[in-house]
């Protein structure tokens, strides 16, 4: 498990209904599971269609 604090996510990479990666800066993180914790100062999270 790796915690990445104060890391803005640029894009959730998905295939159908499945998230297969998280892109931030010039890096893509791939994992079996993801936890996204938003603070009270975060912008609203909503899927881009």
Number of C-alpha atoms within 10 A of each C-alpha: 4 4 7 7 7 6 9 11 12 13 14 17 15 11 9 7 6 9 15 17 19 17 15 14 10 6 10 15 12 13 10 7 8 12 6 7 8 10 7 7 6 9 8 8 8 6 7 6 3
